Amino acid sequence: MKTIHTNAKHIEWLSADDMHFESKKWLSELEFYKEEQWFFEDLIRSYTLQIIDQNHFDESKRLIDKLTKIVEQTQTLSNAVQSHEKQLSIMVDGIDQIKEETAYKKEHRNLAELVDELGKRYRALKAKFFKFIKMIMKESKQNHLIEKK
């Protein structure tokens, strides 16, 4: 994943408690993303025949590839945040370690940017994915009604 640099200097002023709270919030968001991603995988399995239909194959492959990439990035970022959270002791150990504390804050700022960017890309993918599945479901329902006649 790329690190996006912004002027998020407010991190320099966050307390250890604030950074801990923010890290926990990120982990919660990432866990929620994982739950949703399992739901999407179930939807894909449920509509496999319709998804691999010749009319939808290219679009479905593109969306599934993006979902797969987001799943991997979510796990990678979750691991990075967990590792970062374990290193919080640098900020609260009572020992002045300016270099290490500065590096920790820089890493925290980078993680904040990465979590935000992943969230934006994931929300955009979800919208496309829901629209695609909705179309598949409509077509499936229409085909089912035609077959009944």
LINZIZI-V498912 format. One record per helix or strand of 3 or more residues. SS is the DSSP state (H for helix, E for strand). FROM is the first residue (numbers start at 1). TO is the last residue. Records with the same first field share a line. If there is no record, write none. Layout:
SS = FROM-TO / FROM-TO
This chain:
H = 9-13 / 16-46 / 48-51 / 57-86 / 89-92 / 98-148
